[in-house]
Amino acid sequence: MERWVLHIDMDAFFASCEQLTRPTLRGRPVLVGGVSGRGVVAGASYEARKFGARSAMPMHQARALVGFSAVVVSPRKEVYSAASQRVFEIVAREAGVIEQLSIDEAYLEPEELVGASPAAVTEWAHHLRGVIRAETGLPASIGAGSGKQYAKIGSGEAKPDGVFVLPRAEQEKVIGPMAVEALWGVGPVTRSKLNQIGVETIADLAALSQKEVEISLGPTLGAELWLRARGVDERPVVPRAEAKQISAEHTYLADLQTRAQVDAAVTRAGEGAHRRLLIDGRGARTVSVKLRMADFRIESRSFTLPYATDELDTLMATAFRLVRYPEEMGPIRLVGVSFSGLEEARQNILFPELDQQVVTPPPADSDYESGMRASSDPEPEISVSELSGAVGWRATQDVRHPEYGHGWVQGAGHGVVSVRFETRSTTRGITRSFAADDPDLQLADPVDSLDWAEWLADREE
């Protein structure tokens, strides 16, 4: 009886949550990240992706691609975490055992679909998407296949907001022409090695002998990728254990030779690990930096803070205290940053700046990763300013007013703060301006913008 594994991926999850809770943003190119234009994009709506913007891209590059219509909002991890919990409660209720990979994707293997026809699987997947949409308002894409690899490929084909079912009999025809990097586990280095032996597509890889692949990639990775290319993926769907460490690392085709290049690489890895830490919802006590030299020697250094934190400035300052440079180590091929000692409780300390004192990477070096200069595009149609008001208002903060209800700051400066009042359950909201020190304007819990009071109350019980 044919096995059916499904992969569900919430579409442009961070941006979709912003558009869900802030109706004014619906249909607009939304970039989730630092509103100052620094750092990287945490999420991009499909309207922004049409311009070439994507997650993990430098924010200034994404803004340059989208142009004046870009709307940049600060990440609200509380909202994304709550939305994720509700979505995957629904998935577990409908499918049984699930293997959640991240805040916005999971594998499932419903018992009722064992031996089902492709039409029945398609109908079931559309039903699940409909339930999620009805209860949360969020879009999802689902792929289905004979194993995890093919379900994952299917969800990519289903985007946005669709279903793609890949029967075993059609696997070779569908995935064979795809670029080999479509296989999970093929990154830039592995792709380069495969390209050197003439492998460009999944079909090319499947056509080799297992021995040929193992010679190029090693017995473990080579055998695993060869089997996936040939349509074999028997990995079970099982709940994932809680992570003990969160990390990000990148191997560079050209060795890093300068301090500026290494600083850029540490920033890239540290910000990537930090995004995963925020998704995880815990703080870290220990920061580690891993360097692999051109001669394959590995240097790893760690430092443990007296408290757990998810503050990016503190974690990155610690990482930069640990890093060493080519003039003392030689050329560097890989740079990684990891966070461990993960704890639910995060401590707010009195003088965090003491742990944040470090020379930051030169701003100009952002060009090393992005190849782009900062943009001078005019302000977006929805003006989102980072100017602080007299009481420290910042753009995109959640606020509450006794008369107008829940809203978010669109701009602040010169003693005035502009707020748009809207939530998930409203239409596009009205905008009102207030004195920055107006006592009626108070900070609000971002989760309130979801208007899920009943669900939240049930969870508290």
Phi, psi and omega in degrees: 000134186292135177275140176235115173254137179244146175238120178255133181226119179289129187289124176041056198305307183300312181294323179296322176296320178295316180291329178294315187269349180229084187307333179301334184274352182295132181083001181251155178285101185259132174243124179262122182166196180293127183289348178283348182094355178273168178077202185238166180280124177275334180195149180224134177289163179296331176296325177283327182293335177298336179270355182104358178288149180202166178298148178075359176281144174305135186301320182295328178290318179297319179294324178294322180291316183284323179086203189297339183278354181295137174242115184257127179234146179288144179298145177234086187298331180297321180292314182296321180295315179296316180297319179298315180301317181291318180301312186279345166295318178296314181299315180295322179297322184275327190249344184089230182293131176231155176244097183279124184270327184199190182294341187227013179210153181201157170260150174214154180218075185299133180300325184293347181263359178298122180078006182288158176282157175305323179295320179293322178295317179300315180297317180297317181296318177296323177298314180299315178299321180294319179295316179299315180297317183293322185270335183239335184086005185257144179274150178217152174242144183228132173245150180223140179197189184279353179199177184300317183302318186280331173293320179296315176298321180297319180294328175294321178290333183283340186291146355268147168058052181211189180228138176223116181253129184242093178296151181304323182294340182254000185304308185301317181295323185278312187270341182306313182285351183290151176300146186298333180290354174291341176285133178295124182110352177260100176262190183302319182291313179297319178300318180298318179296319179292320179299326181294337179254019173086013180265114178247326184241168177297323178298322177300317181294317180296331183285341179285164172278158179300322181297318180298319181291319181295326178297322183278323189245354183095158186294327184281298181295318182300312181296320182295313181292324179298317179295318180297320179296333181265010174089018181246119176210096185262010182301133182282158173268111183223150177300141181274141176288154180294133183294140175262345181211144178236128187213167172212137178213155183221134174261134185255134180296324176255131181301144176280127188244346186235162177298321182297319179295318179294319177300318179296320181291321177296318178299315180299312181292318181296318179291326177294315178295324180295320177300319179292325178296317179297320178296321180295325177091004178249169174256163182242145175259328186246131177247133178232144175239128181245131177234132171247126184280170178298333179268012175076006170295147180243129176245126180226129180227146184224157175216136181251123177282159178283003182207160176270140182212155170241017179286120183300316183300318180293314182294319181289324177299320178296318179299318181289338174288336185268334188291148174238163194239164184303328182294339178251339185248339189095176182303143185244134182256325183230140175229129178225150175231133179227152178238131179221190188061047188284133182223146177294318184280129176243134188258131173270113183265161188290321183233073182297336183296339179294330178266004183245009182276107179198152176286120182279159179300146179301131182305324184295339185285354176300337179295338181298321181271323190263333183068019182231153173262164180298149182268148175247030180299151177294171181298148178294163180302316172271103187291119178237104186255145180263006178298136181269140176276185184298331181253018174082025177296141178234148179304139177075007173296149175273132182225167177222142178232138184299333180266318188262347177087216186273140178204187179220146184285124175266333179189153179211143179164155178057036175080007182233143176233131179256132185231135172256126184261113180192158176216186179304322188267007179254172167276185178305127190276168176275157177248134178228149178249143182223160169295140185300334180258020178298121184292341180284345181264115185234152173298147181233161175288121181304329181297334179298338180292345178282340182055048178246047186303317182294316179296317180296321179296319179298322180292323180293328179288000000 
